[in-house]
């Protein structure tokens, strides 16, 4: 199928009145339209329970684009004409029949081949029902392609994920299912492969002979906000570790693929996840730490603790912070710990990967009064995007001592660079049929298999350490690294990376 016709499609958004569609999907679709990545031969159908007219829906789409601060051009009216709305009951077969009729009309009006994409931007409990009804009522068709985009969470443990996958697979093949992880759409996450495999300076060093440890930090300064009801049943482990954090681990640890195809890249990621050292329930406390944010101060403003947030159980033991030590038992990574940490109400919003290289066996410039700094490669994912390399240089004085020198490349500091939103990239990939940056079922399954052991240990109760809002987590997180002779590197943008 040629790329041009592959981009002609109808996109059906289930949950089109929700927050995700408003904040991410509509602005992303408009950006793709402005860039010519979506041509005239497209249509978007929003479905939800509310009784909206096409005009009211189009007005909401326009407002969401304005609020996103995307620059609006003269083409906006023509763009909005491609949007339709259908009041929908996911349990009523007639709704699917009405949808099918509307899609046929739009395909005829805009000369769209029978390519249909279905985006699940709503509660996961309806995914299976919708998928099976799309199939039974003939909304999926044989003339063009069918693609299903699914937002997380994909289940809440391995059994529920398997059940959901079985339901969806009755209507869609694995190669038609696009499980979205918006971290995989971020510029610098996609850049991990390029940094590793396109640079002779790094690839020979990317192993246990030269790397002492890897650290992945994804911190948020916000609390649970209005997500208390969902978050109190999910927690940081399910919300962040099972998907985003383990996806970054797999990209950092995978072997070079034999070619840059979806199948080969996914295959290497799956191998890396299979090599994760399994831990027993009894061993969890040796490898993982949890925490829950207490009252504190963020940017000079007093904020409440987690248990005081709306829709949160006052006795909740749900973790808002997770730190862990992962070991990959294969030839490349044996003996190299990969530390991860993620949490809410931390010092700032930031996602960074730090690769710490081993010390020289005999450093001629080391003196007791000096503080020799390890070499670091830092991949900045958000809010800044770029790379830093920390080397040792001579101090500009007569002491002969060394000082760390930080060399920076900032991807979104270059004039004229407008880094596309992660959702914009992933939508474009899905329209083009490129599933490289979406998760395969085997990745989801292996991730749940690993995380479920930790969940089982923590469900037994026990002490959950508190940490002050505005800090970088509980003291137990620091001890996790200290017992291996390491420490967390600071994540503050523009701050010092000195010891």
PyMOL commands that set and color helices and strands:
alter all, ss='L'
color gray80, all
select helices_A, chain A and resi 3-6+19-34+54-67+76-80+93-109+124-136+158-169+174-176+182-185+187-197+200-203+228-253+262-274+281-287+306-308+411-413+422-432+441-458+475-482
alter helices_A, ss='H'
color red, helices_A
select strands_A, chain A and resi 9-14+42-48+83-87+116-120+146-150+177-179+211-219+288-294+296-298+301-303+321-327+337-343+350-357+376-382+386-394+402-410+465-468
alter strands_A, ss='S'
color yellow, strands_A
deselect
rebuild
show_as cartoon
